[in-house]
Amino acid sequence: MIKVGQIWDKNKEDSLRGKVCVTHIYYFSNGSVEVDYITKDGICFSHDDEYFLKLHRKCIAEYSTWQEAVNSKEFKGE
């Protein structure tokens, strides 16, 4: 399950390799889910949850808030 504050590793096939942090999740009345996330370069994206899971292979860390996650050693690569 995708949650705010999670850090995900991207698939190797993706041209924008690297880690991303989930910043917000929108649940719509029609059942669809949209995920907002940010890259280490500060670029923000928004995709539906199925497409997000196609781009990202696994969750590597989870924090209480996305602010904690983007300041973590897992995200920064320290």
N, C-alpha and C positions, 0 to 999 in steps of 0.2 A: 504494500500500500504506500502510495506517495504521500509524504507529509511535509509541511513547512519546516524548514530547518535541516532538511536532509542534504547531504552532499553526495552527488552521483558522479560516477566515472563514465565518460562517453565511450561509445563503441569505436573501435579502431577504424572501421570503414568510414566514419564520419570525417569530413574534411576539417571540421572545427574541433580537433581533439582537445581534451582537457576535462577538468572538473567543473561542475556547475552546482549552484545552490538553489533550492526551491524557496521562493520568496512569498508566494501566495497561491492558493488553490480556490477556484470558483466552482461551485456546484449549482447547476442550472435545473430548473423545474422539469425540463424534458429528459433529465437523466445524464446529460453530458457533463463532462468535467474538463476544466481548462487549468493548465499549470503555468505559472509565471516563474521564471528562473533567470539567474544571472551567471555570467562567466567570470573567470579570474580577471579578464580585461575590462570588466564593467559593462559588458553588452547584455541587454535584457531581451529575453524572448518570451513568447507566449504560444503554447501549443495545446492541443487536446491531449488527454492523458495517454491515449493509445499511441499517438505519434511520439510523445515524450519517451515512452518505454521502448519504442523502436530505436531511438537515438542513444539511449543510455542503458548500459548493461547491468550496473549494480549500484546499490546504495553502499557507500563506504564509511559514512559517519552520520550521526543524527544529534542535533542540538535542540534545545528548548525553543530557540528563536532563530530566524534567519540571520539576524545581526551577529549572534554568537558564532554561527556557522561560518560566515564570511571572514571572521577574524580568527578562525581556528588554524592550527598548523596543518590539518588535513587539506584545507582549502587553499591556503597560501603556499603550501609546498615546503614548509620549513622543516 
